[in-house]
Amino acid sequence: MANPSLAHALAHALTAAAHGFRVIPLTRAKLPAVRSPHHHDPAPLPCRGECGRLGHGVHDASADPRAIRALFAAAPWATGYGIACGYAPYHLIGIDLDLKDGRPGYPGKPGKPGRPQVAGGATGDRDGRPWRPDANRKGVMEDGENGKDGTEAGKSGPEHGKDGTNGLAALARLAREHAFPIPRTVTVLTPSGGRHLWLSGPPGLAVPNSAGRLAPGIDVRGMGGYLVGPGSYGSHGSYRLAPGSPAWDPAPVPAALLRLLTPPRPAPPRSYRPGPPSRDPHPAALEGLVRFVRASREGQRNDRLFWAACRAYETGAGPELAPALIDAALDTGLPPHEARATVASAARSAARHLQPPEAWA
């Protein structure tokens, strides 16, 4: 049976490409739609497309119409498309704001109606008063009702729903604490009531992907990640531009927010005089990284492991410390293949940040 969503998704993907964005086809589950050519290999090796075949996820992303049509032809089950982050000309950064409340009639439950939409993609309460998640309004209603989000002021307050989180309020709090404006930018509404904010980053700086590192309810999509494009269909509904949102012109990321999104620059390498070998193979600071990973709770294990591994590789102790970090992650319940992949990703990220700027072009 023909897929009626295929042509719709392809048309939107080609429009995005015409504005300079690289795209890939996605399934209803928001995953890359082209199957990997290596899924039958007995021991698949890391491949980002060097084999010359399609099926390498975001590494297939292209802005060339002919390549895009070939990708969609290889995935006739596609119902959406992804926008690859990190590439010129926009060096796109995605801020994924979850809104999971759990109360009837509010976003976070697929198929339930959300708050009334107002211009610019903001939301309102049941009386239509607009929600203003910006640095000056402190995430309150227009009439200044601190601590309320347009419903009865439950025990969980405005920043967390009954069984979820409010990424909008969390971003407003960060903006207030770090004194940056939340710019008017491309805003995509998700089926669950959340928001994807598109921001333009500077060239030569790779923003890492993260989930909940900035705050609960805020995920970040950077180099190696992608955003579901407007006009896509997922399992729980469609993705669409917020009313009044710019269409294809992401605003520059505020400098203070960019500092929160990027790991600190490593200190210049220092020369050490040879000395007697240390009795302890892991100095106290490195042992602290292992303890940091071992103390991870579910929902933060990957992020903590990635952060700790980045710090280890930046100090030059990565190869030595990696086995201990992986063992610590396994103690928290992280699957072995996921732990090894996270440490390998941290090694690549640290190597990139240690390169001189001219190597980033």
C-alpha positions as CSV (number, residue, x, y, z in Angstrom):
1,M,0.0,0.0,0.0
2,A,1.3,3.4,-0.9
3,N,2.5,5.7,1.9
4,P,0.5,9.0,1.6
5,S,2.8,10.8,3.9
6,L,5.9,10.2,1.7
7,A,5.3,12.9,-0.9
8,H,4.3,15.4,1.8
9,A,7.5,14.7,3.8
10,L,9.7,14.8,0.7
11,A,8.2,18.2,-0.4
12,H,8.9,19.7,3.0
13,A,12.4,18.2,3.1
14,L,13.2,19.7,-0.3
15,T,11.9,23.1,0.9
16,A,14.3,22.9,3.9
17,A,17.2,22.0,1.6
18,A,16.4,24.9,-0.6
19,H,17.1,27.1,2.4
20,G,20.5,25.5,3.1
21,F,19.6,22.8,5.6
22,R,20.8,19.2,5.2
23,V,18.0,16.6,5.7
24,I,17.4,12.8,6.0
25,P,14.1,10.9,5.9
26,L,12.6,9.7,9.2
27,T,10.2,7.0,10.2
28,R,7.1,7.5,12.3
29,A,9.3,6.7,15.3
30,K,11.5,9.7,14.4
31,L,14.4,7.4,13.5
32,P,16.5,7.5,10.3
33,A,14.4,5.7,7.7
34,V,17.1,4.2,5.5
35,R,18.2,0.9,6.9
36,S,21.8,0.4,7.6
37,P,23.7,-1.6,4.9
38,H,25.7,-3.2,7.7
39,H,22.9,-4.6,9.9
40,H,23.6,-8.1,8.6
41,D,27.4,-7.9,9.1
42,P,28.5,-10.3,11.8
43,A,30.7,-7.7,13.4
44,P,29.8,-4.2,12.1
45,L,32.6,-1.7,12.0
46,P,32.0,2.0,12.6
47,C,31.1,3.6,9.2
48,R,29.9,7.1,8.4
49,G,29.3,6.5,4.8
50,E,32.8,5.7,3.7
51,C,31.4,2.5,2.1
52,G,29.5,4.6,-0.4
53,R,26.1,3.2,0.4
54,L,23.1,4.8,2.1
55,G,21.9,4.0,5.6
56,H,24.3,5.9,7.9
57,G,21.7,8.0,9.7
58,V,22.5,11.7,10.0
59,H,25.8,11.2,8.1
60,D,23.6,10.7,5.0
61,A,22.1,14.2,5.4
62,S,22.3,16.4,2.3
63,A,20.9,19.6,0.8
64,D,21.3,18.3,-2.7
65,P,17.8,17.6,-4.2
66,R,19.0,14.6,-6.2
67,A,20.5,13.0,-3.1
68,I,17.4,13.7,-1.1
69,R,15.2,12.1,-3.6
70,A,17.4,9.1,-3.6
71,L,17.2,8.9,0.2
72,F,13.4,9.0,0.2
73,A,13.3,6.5,-2.7
74,A,15.3,4.1,-0.5
75,A,12.8,4.6,2.4
76,P,9.3,4.6,1.0
77,W,7.9,4.1,4.5
78,A,9.2,7.5,5.6
79,T,6.7,9.9,7.1
80,G,9.0,12.8,8.1
81,Y,12.4,14.3,7.8
82,G,15.2,15.3,10.1
83,I,17.3,18.5,9.9
84,A,21.0,17.8,10.6
85,C,22.5,20.1,13.2
86,G,26.0,21.7,13.2
87,Y,26.5,22.2,9.5
88,A,27.1,25.4,7.5
89,P,25.6,27.8,6.7
90,Y,23.6,28.0,10.0
91,H,25.6,25.6,12.3
92,L,22.2,24.8,13.7
93,I,21.7,24.2,17.4
94,G,18.4,22.7,18.5
95,I,16.9,23.4,22.0
96,D,14.2,20.7,22.7
97,L,11.8,21.8,25.4
98,D,9.7,19.1,26.8
99,L,6.3,19.9,28.4
100,K,5.0,16.9,30.2
101,D,2.3,17.7,32.7
102,G,0.1,14.6,33.1
103,R,-3.1,16.4,33.8
104,P,-6.1,16.0,31.5
105,G,-6.3,18.5,28.8
106,Y,-2.7,19.7,28.9
107,P,0.3,18.9,26.7
108,G,2.4,15.8,27.4
109,K,-0.3,13.2,26.7
110,P,-0.5,12.3,23.0
111,G,-4.0,12.9,21.7
112,K,-4.9,15.3,24.4
113,P,-5.6,19.0,23.6
114,G,-3.0,21.4,24.6
115,R,-3.1,25.0,25.8
116,P,-4.6,27.5,23.4
117,Q,-2.0,28.8,21.0
118,V,-1.2,32.5,20.6
119,A,1.1,34.3,18.2
120,G,4.8,33.4,18.3
121,G,4.2,29.9,19.6
122,A,3.6,30.8,23.2
123,T,0.8,29.2,25.1
124,G,-2.0,30.5,27.2
125,D,-4.1,29.4,30.1
126,R,-7.8,28.6,29.9
127,D,-8.7,32.3,29.8
128,G,-6.4,32.9,26.9
129,R,-3.8,34.9,28.9
130,P,-0.4,34.4,27.1
131,W,2.4,32.5,28.8
132,R,5.7,34.5,28.4
133,P,8.8,32.3,29.0
134,D,11.3,35.1,28.6
135,A,14.1,36.5,30.7
136,N,12.0,39.5,31.9
137,R,8.7,37.9,32.7
138,K,10.2,35.1,34.9
139,G,7.9,32.6,33.2
140,V,4.7,33.9,34.9
141,M,1.3,34.9,33.5
142,E,0.7,38.4,32.2
143,D,-1.1,39.4,35.4
144,G,1.9,38.4,37.5
145,E,0.6,35.3,39.1
146,N,3.9,33.9,40.4
147,G,3.9,30.2,40.9
148,K,1.0,29.4,38.6
149,D,1.0,28.2,35.0
150,G,-2.6,28.8,34.1
151,T,-4.1,25.9,36.1
152,E,-4.6,25.4,39.8
153,A,-1.3,25.8,41.5
154,G,-0.6,22.2,42.3
155,K,2.1,21.0,44.6
156,S,4.5,20.6,41.7
157,G,4.5,24.3,40.8
158,P,5.2,25.8,37.3
159,E,8.5,24.0,36.6
160,H,7.3,20.4,36.9
161,G,4.0,18.8,36.0
162,K,2.4,16.1,38.1
163,D,4.6,13.4,36.4
164,G,6.8,15.4,34.1
165,T,8.8,18.5,33.4
166,N,8.4,22.0,31.9
167,G,11.2,22.8,29.6
168,L,9.7,26.2,28.9
169,A,9.9,27.3,32.5
170,A,13.4,25.7,32.9
171,L,14.7,27.7,29.9
172,A,13.1,30.9,31.3
173,R,14.9,30.3,34.7
174,L,18.2,29.8,32.9
175,A,17.7,33.0,31.0
176,R,17.0,34.8,34.2
177,E,19.9,33.4,36.1
178,H,22.5,33.9,33.3
179,A,21.0,37.2,31.9
180,F,20.5,36.2,28.3
181,P,17.4,37.0,26.1
182,I,15.4,34.2,24.6
183,P,15.3,35.3,20.9
184,R,12.4,35.2,18.5
185,T,13.5,32.3,16.3
186,V,12.2,29.3,14.3
187,T,9.9,27.4,16.7
188,V,8.4,24.0,15.9
189,L,5.5,22.6,17.9
190,T,5.8,18.9,18.8
191,P,2.8,16.5,19.1
192,S,3.4,16.2,22.9
193,G,3.1,20.0,23.4
194,G,6.8,20.7,23.5
195,R,8.9,23.1,21.5
196,H,12.0,22.9,19.3
197,L,13.8,26.2,19.1
198,W,16.3,26.6,16.3
199,L,19.4,28.7,16.9
200,S,22.3,29.6,14.7
201,G,25.7,28.8,16.1
202,P,29.2,30.2,15.3
203,P,31.4,28.3,12.8
204,G,34.2,26.2,14.1
205,L,32.5,25.2,17.4
206,A,30.9,21.8,17.8
207,V,28.0,21.9,20.3
208,P,27.6,18.4,21.9
209,N,24.2,16.7,22.2
210,S,22.8,16.3,25.7
211,A,19.6,15.2,27.4
212,G,18.7,17.1,30.6
213,R,22.2,18.4,31.2
214,L,21.2,22.0,31.2
215,A,18.0,21.4,33.2
216,P,15.3,18.8,33.4
217,G,13.1,19.1,30.3
218,I,15.8,20.7,28.1
219,D,17.6,18.5,25.5
220,V,20.2,19.9,23.1
221,R,20.9,18.8,19.6
222,G,24.3,19.8,18.2
223,M,26.8,18.2,15.8
224,G,25.8,14.6,15.1
225,G,22.2,15.2,16.1
226,Y,19.0,16.2,14.2
227,L,15.7,17.9,14.7
228,V,12.4,16.6,13.3
229,G,11.4,19.1,10.6
230,P,8.1,20.9,10.4
231,G,5.6,19.1,8.1
232,S,6.7,15.7,9.5
233,Y,4.3,13.1,10.9
234,G,5.2,11.0,13.9
235,S,3.5,8.2,15.8
236,H,1.6,10.7,18.0
237,G,0.9,13.5,15.5
238,S,2.5,16.2,13.3
239,Y,5.3,18.7,13.8
240,R,4.4,22.2,12.7
241,L,5.7,25.8,12.8
242,A,4.4,27.8,15.7
243,P,2.0,30.6,14.8
244,G,4.0,33.7,14.0
245,S,7.3,31.8,14.0
246,P,10.0,32.7,11.4
247,A,10.1,29.9,8.8
248,W,13.7,29.2,7.9
249,D,15.8,31.9,9.6
250,P,17.2,30.7,13.0
251,A,18.3,33.5,15.3
252,P,21.9,33.6,16.6
253,V,22.4,31.8,19.9
254,P,22.9,34.2,22.8
255,A,26.5,34.3,23.9
256,A,25.7,33.4,27.6
257,L,23.6,30.4,26.4
258,L,26.3,29.2,24.1
259,R,28.7,29.1,27.0
260,L,26.3,26.8,28.8
261,L,26.0,24.6,25.7
262,T,29.7,24.0,25.1
263,P,32.3,22.3,27.3
264,P,35.0,24.5,28.6
265,R,38.1,24.9,26.4
266,P,40.9,22.6,27.6
267,A,43.9,24.3,29.2
268,P,47.0,24.6,26.9
269,P,49.1,21.4,27.2
270,R,51.8,21.8,29.8
271,S,55.2,20.1,29.6
272,Y,56.1,17.8,32.5
273,R,59.6,16.7,33.5
274,P,60.0,13.0,33.7
275,G,59.8,11.8,37.3
276,P,59.4,8.5,39.1
277,P,56.2,6.6,38.2
278,S,53.2,7.3,40.4
279,R,52.3,4.5,42.8
280,D,48.7,5.2,42.1
281,P,47.7,4.7,38.4
282,H,44.8,7.1,38.8
283,P,45.4,10.4,40.6
284,A,42.8,11.6,43.0
285,A,41.1,13.9,40.4
286,L,40.8,11.0,38.0
287,E,39.4,8.7,40.7
288,G,36.8,11.4,41.3
289,L,35.7,11.0,37.7
290,V,35.1,7.3,38.3
291,R,33.1,8.0,41.5
292,F,31.1,10.6,39.6
293,V,30.1,8.1,37.0
294,R,29.4,5.4,39.6
295,A,27.0,7.7,41.4
296,S,24.8,8.3,38.3
297,R,21.1,7.7,38.5
298,E,18.9,6.4,35.7
299,G,18.3,9.2,33.2
300,Q,21.8,10.8,33.7
301,R,24.1,7.8,33.2
302,N,25.0,8.6,29.6
303,D,25.5,12.3,30.2
304,R,27.7,11.8,33.3
305,L,29.8,9.2,31.5
306,F,30.3,11.4,28.5
307,W,31.3,14.4,30.6
308,A,33.7,12.4,32.7
309,A,35.3,10.7,29.7
310,C,35.7,14.1,28.0
311,R,37.5,15.5,31.0
312,A,39.7,12.4,31.1
313,Y,40.7,12.6,27.4
314,E,41.3,16.4,27.7
315,T,43.9,15.7,30.4
316,G,45.5,13.0,28.4
317,A,44.4,10.2,30.7
318,G,41.6,9.0,28.6
319,P,43.1,5.7,27.3
320,E,44.3,4.8,30.8
321,L,41.0,5.7,32.6
322,A,38.5,4.6,30.0
323,P,38.2,1.0,31.3
324,A,37.5,2.2,34.8
325,L,34.9,4.6,33.6
326,I,33.2,1.9,31.5
327,D,33.2,-0.4,34.5
328,A,31.7,2.3,36.7
329,A,29.0,2.9,34.1
330,L,28.2,-0.9,33.9
331,D,27.8,-0.8,37.7
332,T,25.0,1.7,37.3
333,G,23.2,-0.6,34.8
334,L,24.3,1.0,31.5
335,P,24.5,-1.7,28.8
336,P,28.1,-2.5,27.8
337,H,27.8,-1.5,24.1
338,E,26.2,1.8,25.1
339,A,29.0,2.6,27.7
340,R,31.7,1.8,25.1
341,A,30.0,3.9,22.4
342,T,29.6,6.9,24.8
343,V,33.3,6.8,25.8
344,A,34.3,6.5,22.1
345,S,32.1,9.5,21.3
346,A,33.8,11.5,24.2
347,A,37.2,10.6,22.8
348,R,36.3,12.0,19.4
349,S,34.7,15.1,20.9
350,A,37.8,15.8,23.0
351,A,40.1,15.3,20.1
352,R,38.1,17.8,18.0
353,H,38.2,20.5,20.7
354,L,42.0,20.0,21.1
355,Q,42.5,20.8,17.5
356,P,43.5,24.3,16.4
357,P,40.6,26.4,15.0
358,E,41.9,26.2,11.5
359,A,41.4,22.4,11.6
360,W,37.6,22.9,12.2
361,A,36.9,24.4,8.7
